[in-house]
Amino acid sequence: QAQVVESGGGSVQAGGSVRLSCVASINMFGAKCMGWFRQAPGKEREGVAAISAGGGAPMYADSVKGRFTISRDNAKNTVYLEMNRLKTDDTAMYYCAVHARWVNYCPRLFEGDFDIWGQGTQVTVSS
């Protein structure tokens, strides 16, 4: 059964860094666009970053551009989210997700396009 498991969350002070990992137990991981999303208390879930099957053409939400980096290791079925210069507004539950279609490049950062989700990992940024 397909499964996605996130790890690496925790508490950090503003300005600090956190690296999230996501292991996806799915067939043909290397052929799937992967995404990171987040949901803060009282807010809707929003897209953070996505990366194409081959690791190129990453896309980011405007709020994290220049601070977050998404990457992947297809040999390990793992995708990462390196988060730097964290702000209190980055506090949220972070989710990893697998694109529903067999697309080499992620067409957009929209949660409706992703159909396999992890349980999430909490990131809390304090001032």
Kinemage of the C-alpha trace (Angstrom):
@kinemage 1
@onewidth
@group {chain A} dominant
@subgroup {mainchain}
@vectorlist {calphas} color= white
{ca gln a 1} P 0.000 0.000 0.000
{ca ala a 2} L 1.273 3.426 -0.928
{ca gln a 3} L 2.527 5.380 2.033
{ca val a 4} L 4.176 8.721 2.644
{ca val a 5} L 5.964 9.500 5.916
{ca glu a 6} L 7.332 12.904 6.886
{ca ser a 7} L 9.953 13.603 9.544
{ca gly a 8} L 12.248 16.332 10.767
{ca gly a 9} L 9.819 18.796 12.256
{ca gly a 10} L 10.318 20.448 15.604
{ca ser a 11} L 10.645 23.747 17.416
{ca val a 12} L 13.095 26.387 16.295
{ca gln a 13} L 13.694 30.056 16.896
{ca ala a 14} L 13.047 32.641 14.228
{ca gly a 15} L 15.979 32.876 11.866
{ca gly a 16} L 16.858 29.241 12.340
{ca ser a 17} L 16.738 26.278 9.975
{ca val a 18} L 14.949 22.957 9.738
{ca arg a 19} L 15.222 20.160 7.230
{ca leu a 20} L 12.187 18.004 6.556
{ca ser a 21} L 12.322 14.586 4.939
{ca cys a 22} L 9.631 12.565 3.245
{ca val a 23} L 9.923 8.907 2.334
{ca ala a 24} L 7.358 7.709 -0.181
{ca ser a 25} L 6.720 3.995 -0.420
{ca ile a 26} L 5.225 4.050 -3.912
{ca asn a 27} L 5.967 2.447 -7.223
{ca met a 28} L 7.891 4.500 -9.743
{ca phe a 29} L 8.802 7.255 -7.259
{ca gly a 30} L 11.276 8.634 -9.776
{ca ala a 31} L 8.466 9.303 -12.232
{ca lys a 32} L 6.303 11.371 -9.912
{ca cys a 33} L 6.075 15.065 -9.170
{ca met a 34} L 6.270 15.554 -5.373
{ca gly a 35} L 5.023 18.446 -3.287
{ca trp a 36} L 5.186 19.989 0.167
{ca phe a 37} L 2.172 21.721 1.647
{ca arg a 38} L 1.466 23.293 5.022
{ca gln a 39} L -1.475 24.192 7.170
{ca ala a 40} L -1.337 26.712 9.965
{ca pro a 41} L -3.955 26.804 12.748
{ca gly a 42} L -7.164 28.390 11.507
{ca lys a 43} L -5.941 28.578 7.913
{ca glu a 44} L -6.406 26.548 4.772
{ca arg a 45} L -3.706 24.230 3.545
{ca glu a 46} L -1.371 25.923 1.084
{ca gly a 47} L 1.285 24.797 -1.335
{ca val a 48} L 4.887 25.405 -0.314
{ca ala a 49} L 7.052 23.761 -2.954
{ca ala a 50} L 7.030 21.088 -5.620
{ca ile a 51} L 9.689 19.277 -7.587
{ca ser a 52} L 9.570 17.428 -10.880
{ca ala a 53} L 10.193 13.733 -11.270
{ca gly a 54} L 13.794 14.235 -12.329
{ca gly a 55} L 14.536 16.854 -9.693
{ca gly a 56} L 14.505 19.900 -11.940
{ca ala a 57} L 12.126 22.846 -12.286
{ca pro a 58} L 11.288 23.338 -8.617
{ca met a 59} L 8.469 25.711 -7.842
{ca tyr a 60} L 7.839 27.668 -4.660
{ca ala a 61} L 5.177 29.736 -3.021
{ca asp a 62} L 6.107 33.410 -3.054
{ca ser a 63} L 6.211 33.434 0.735
{ca val a 64} L 9.111 30.963 0.858
{ca lys a 65} L 11.114 31.814 -2.250
{ca gly a 66} L 14.755 32.386 -1.451
{ca arg a 67} L 14.429 30.735 1.975
{ca phe a 68} L 13.236 27.183 1.261
{ca thr a 69} L 14.782 24.589 -1.051
{ca ile a 70} L 13.109 21.412 -2.228
{ca ser a 71} L 15.204 18.494 -3.434
{ca arg a 72} L 14.901 14.765 -3.918
{ca asp a 73} L 16.926 11.571 -3.971
{ca asn a 74} L 15.185 9.101 -6.240
{ca ala a 75} L 17.485 6.281 -5.168
{ca lys a 76} L 16.109 6.679 -1.636
{ca asn a 77} L 12.491 7.485 -2.562
{ca thr a 78} L 12.947 10.628 -0.524
{ca val a 79} L 12.132 14.291 -0.967
{ca tyr a 80} L 13.508 17.036 1.276
{ca leu a 81} L 12.529 20.535 2.255
{ca glu a 82} L 15.369 22.679 3.555
{ca met a 83} L 13.907 25.661 5.390
{ca asn a 84} L 16.165 28.582 6.266
{ca arg a 85} L 15.636 32.011 7.823
{ca leu a 86} L 12.445 30.734 9.372
{ca lys a 87} L 9.754 33.157 10.468
{ca thr a 88} L 6.975 32.766 12.989
{ca asp a 89} L 4.553 32.762 10.038
{ca asp a 90} L 6.137 29.484 8.915
{ca thr a 91} L 4.654 27.713 11.927
{ca ala a 92} L 2.412 24.972 10.545
{ca met a 93} L 1.896 21.291 10.008
{ca tyr a 94} L 3.905 20.348 6.926
{ca tyr a 95} L 2.669 17.644 4.574
{ca cys a 96} L 4.354 15.744 1.785
{ca ala a 97} L 2.254 14.577 -1.148
{ca val a 98} L 2.471 12.588 -4.380
{ca his a 99} L 1.047 13.955 -7.605
{ca ala a 100} L -1.960 12.037 -8.867
{ca arg a 101} L -0.886 11.959 -12.498
{ca trp a 102} L 2.160 10.681 -14.324
{ca val a 103} L 3.649 14.061 -15.127
{ca asn a 104} L 7.359 14.699 -15.437
{ca tyr a 105} L 7.017 18.350 -14.462
{ca cys a 106} L 4.751 19.730 -11.765
{ca pro a 107} L 2.180 21.871 -13.593
{ca arg a 108} L 1.108 23.866 -10.549
{ca leu a 109} L 1.178 23.938 -6.749
{ca phe a 110} L -2.416 22.905 -6.116
{ca glu a 111} L -3.368 20.363 -3.480
{ca gly a 112} L -6.193 18.957 -5.591
{ca asp a 113} L -3.580 17.570 -7.992
{ca phe a 114} L -1.996 15.393 -5.285
{ca asp a 115} L -3.635 12.189 -4.111
{ca ile a 116} L -1.312 10.468 -1.624
{ca trp a 117} L -0.585 12.380 1.569
{ca gly a 118} L 1.454 11.856 4.678
{ca gln a 119} L 0.304 12.504 8.230
{ca gly a 120} L 2.380 15.644 8.499
{ca thr a 121} L 5.184 16.915 10.689
{ca gln a 122} L 4.853 19.974 12.900
{ca val a 123} L 7.191 22.937 12.611
{ca thr a 124} L 6.932 25.613 15.278
{ca val a 125} L 8.905 28.826 14.958
{ca ser a 126} L 9.153 31.032 18.018
{ca ser a 127} L 10.257 34.644 18.207
